[in-house]
């Protein structure tokens, strides 16, 4: 229930900020983003159906996609932290202006990125996780393709 609420409100907010099609910003008279809720519910069907049809396979694939996505998110965080500090100094700013400084920079973001890469590769090498890895890659390609289509083909 909380996941349905959070996911549908996130879709509504992204649509309101022109980061998803306007279709998802439509709300009922009482302010419920009904299209976003329907899409979220349809997206949750594989989890529901996994109980009846191939529970082990579907569950492992969904967990694999979630795990790979989490690894990629942390890789992005490490990469961003590494580049942020470099750009900050390149702009002539001082480290003393930062409210938070990563301890042992640049070692921490570099090691974090390497460890996440090793984790992702080891998960991809596991035959039971391979389909989750491929699913995550396809999902990422779909995200980037839709972003490109939405923002670069407006003209």
N, C-alpha and C positions, 0 to 999 in steps of 0.2 A: 504494500500500500504506500509506504513512504517512498519507495523507489519509483512507483508510478507517478506520484505527486511531483517528486523532484525532477524526474526526466521530462515530464510534460511541461513543467514550468520553465525548465531550462530551454526546451525547444521554443516555447512562447517568447522568452526573453531574447534568444538569439534571432528569432524572426523579427521581433520589434526593433532590433539593432541592425536589420538588413544583413544578417549573417546566415539566415535560412530563408527560404521562400516565404512570402507574406501569408501564404495559406495557413501556416502554423500559428499566426498571430490572431486568427479569428477566435472570438470568445462568444459564449452564450450571453443571454440577458443578465445572468447572475455572475458573469465574469469568469466562467470556466473555459479554458482553452480546449474545447472538445475535439478538434482535429488532432492536436498534439497528443491528447490522451488516447485516441484511437490508434494512432501510429505507434505510440509507446506500448499499448496493449498488444498490438500485432507483433511488435518486436520482441515481446516477452513470451510469445507462443512457443518458440523452441524449448524454453525452459519448462513450460507447463507440459508440453507433449513428451518431453524426455522421460517423464515418469512412466508413460505407457509404451513408448517405442524406443528401444535401444538406450535405456537409461545410462548405461556405462559409457557408451560411445559419445552420445550427445553431451553428457555432463563433462567428460574429459575434453571435448573440443571447445565447449564454452569456457571452461576453466583455462585451457591453453590460450585461447584468444585473450582472455582477461589478463593472464600472467604476462604474455608477450607485450600487451599494451602497457602494462605497468612498467616493465623493463624499459620500454622505449620512452615512456614519459620521464623516468629517472635519468636516462641517457640525455634527454633533451635538457633537463634541469642542470645536469653537470656541464654540458656544453655551453648552456646559456651563462652559467656562473663564471666559467672560464673566460668567455668572450666579454662579458659585462665588465669585469675588472680591467681587462686590457683596453677596452674602449673608453672607460672612465678615465684612465690615466692618459690615454691618447688625446683626450679632449682638454688636457691641462688641469684636470681637477686633482685634488689631494685625497689620499686615503683617509685622512682625518675627517673629511666631509661625510664619509659613509657612516650610516647608523649601525650597520652590521658588517663586519669584515670576516670573511671565511678564514677560520684558523688554518694554518699551514698551506695557504694558497701558494702556488697552483697545484700542490700535491693532492689535496683533497678532491677537487673536481676531476683531475686526471685519473686518479685511482678509482673514483666512483664510476667514471665512464668506462674504464677498462674492466672493472668487475661486472658492471651491467652487461657489457658486450660479451664477456665470458659466460655469464649466466644465460643470456639469450642464445648464444651458440650451443651451449651444452643442452639447453632445452630443445633446440631445433634438431640436435643429433639424436634425441630420444624418439624412436619410431612412434610411440603413443602420443607425442606432442607435435609431431610434424604437421598434421592437419591443422592444429591450432595455430602453428607458425604461419602456414600458408594462408589461413583465414585472416590472421592479423595483417599480413602483408596486403592481401586483397582489400581489406577494410581501409588500410592507410591509403592505398592507391585510389580507392573510391572517394575518400575524404579530400585528397589533394585534387583529384579530377573535378569533383563537384565545386570545390573552391575556385579552381581555375575557370570552370564554366560559368559560375555565377558572377565572378568579378572581372574577368578579362574578356568576356564576350558580350558585355552590356552595350557596346557601341554598334 
